[in-house]
Amino acid sequence: MRIIRGRYQRRQITAPSNLPVRPTTDMAKESLFNILENYYDFENTEVLDLFAGTGNISYEFVSRGCPKVVAIDHDAGCVKFIRETANKFQMDELIVIRSDVFRFLSSHKNTYDIIFADPPYNCQEYDALARMVFDNHLLKENGLFIIEHDKHLHFDDHEHFMEQRRYGKVNFSFFAQKLEDDEQES
């Protein structure tokens, strides 16, 4: 895998083969970031990366200038690899936390511009994941929640769903807080 753009552009990152991960393909990652660049000035964007795996998405956000990226994963090997890579490239903006994602979300109070989640494709908790992000108000105003998933999942009936994009075998579903939801809470 490689970092596509930004100050660490073209850096190759080779994760150990024993990590329980499925890194986002470069093609899908590049397409995702092309979309996000139309919505965000990354230099003012704080990101939460759930099920961070190799840190592939986190590195891309840091490389593009995000001042704070928090990467969460429960696997000790993944967390160690992300920390080592962040230290190697002096990515001081990257905070790595070893935690169960659902436990983390249930007690976390900070808000983010972008929350990205790449759960294992056999995860049965996609609805709970989305519910926790919105019920706990973890997105800032105009924030996006993005889930990477396989082609068999569809979120069209989720109240915060915006759109789904497909890049090869990778699918991204985008969610946002609807304006009328914010007005009802006021």
Secondary structure, DSSP 8 states (H G I E B T S, - for coil): -B--SSTTTT-B----TTS------HHHHHHHHHHHHTT--GGG-EEEEES-TTSHHHHHHHHTT-SEEEEEES-HHHHHHHHHHHHHTT-TTEEEEES-HHHHHHH----EEEEEE---TT-S-HHHHHHHHHHTT-EEEEEEEEEEE-TT---TTSTTEEEEEEETTEEEEEEE--HHHHHHH-
